[in-house]
């Protein structure tokens, strides 16, 4: 009789895995390798269209400016004794209408205000089209609410008239005053007239001149210029576009106007890959705003933050002379000055390679936006903040 084999021999004996099991293990291993590679592989670049990063040279807005009068105000116009140019402007307008004011007449105007009118003339604007205008007070008018802008010519940088403005103002505010008290909501010295100007002249553009057009990038970046030129060459053929520097891309375009417009319509919708921008922190010192982009990183450092406050209290006191001393009662002030300083413990801030980590570390300090400005500058000087600080 053949002796029975031990059970452990059957367990330890290797067996060939079915083909299905080998395929499953191979797929799992491949997925694990890809997941591990994602840890160190660079993050994908951002996608954008050419129209969002560049503009065609010559296709732009033009600033228009004009001086005019707003009439129909309810006693809130300029005080003519302090703003004599308002009276001079009204006299000139009345003379054009055939009304002559006797010399030496003192006009006390309350319903007229001198204003400055501004507008943006869009590219390819044609005569007869309307554009929006902004109206701002030049004198000491209390409010432009309810006023009407009379015909005002709008001139460009060359001194030519390109539009005529006129219309009723829309002022996004309200106010009232009586007995020395005043209540005001929003701003009353400026308003807007939607479609308040009519275009009278055309501004020539160099779009159809020559056999090439120039694309100007909104921000100078060599990688973006190369990506724009590469996308155009891929879609329209090699040699169509060439990057001249970090901001200018030269493109060969058809000379026929219809074909050139179609060509521009095609290339402005081409998608490009944008590289990660340079690390930058933008600080607005007037409002205390702080903006960090995604490339900002933080090195390990220690920060101590404390606040210093100064309190001044002034209390009036009356000093009275003694009886029959022929003195005078004098009012004096007693001033108390107190300085309070709150100590800040030294806090260790870990290194952060992501924007979320940087924000979390800065929030742990508990600093106000105004104090954060000084902290960021100090961290930049210490080498812990890897970013450029721009103050606007």
Secondary structure, DSSP 8 states (H G I E B T S, - for coil): ------HHHHHHS-----HHHHHHHHHHHHHHHHHHHHHHS----EEEEHHHHEEETT---EEEEEEEEEE--SS-S--TTT-HHHHHHHHHHHHHTT----TT-----SS-EEEEEEEEE-TT--TT-EEEEEEEE-S--S--TT-EEEEEEEE-TTS-EEEEEEEE-B---EEEEETTEEEEES-SSEEEEEEEEEE-S----GGGSSSEEEEEESS--HHHHHHHHHHHHHHH-TTSEEE-SSSEEEEE--SSHHHHHHHHHHHTT-EEEE-----EEEEETTTTEEEE-TT-EE--EEEE--EEEEEEEEEEEEE---TTS----EEEEEEEEEEEEE---EEEE--BSSHHHHHHHHHTTT--HHHHHHHHHHHHHHT-EESEEEE-
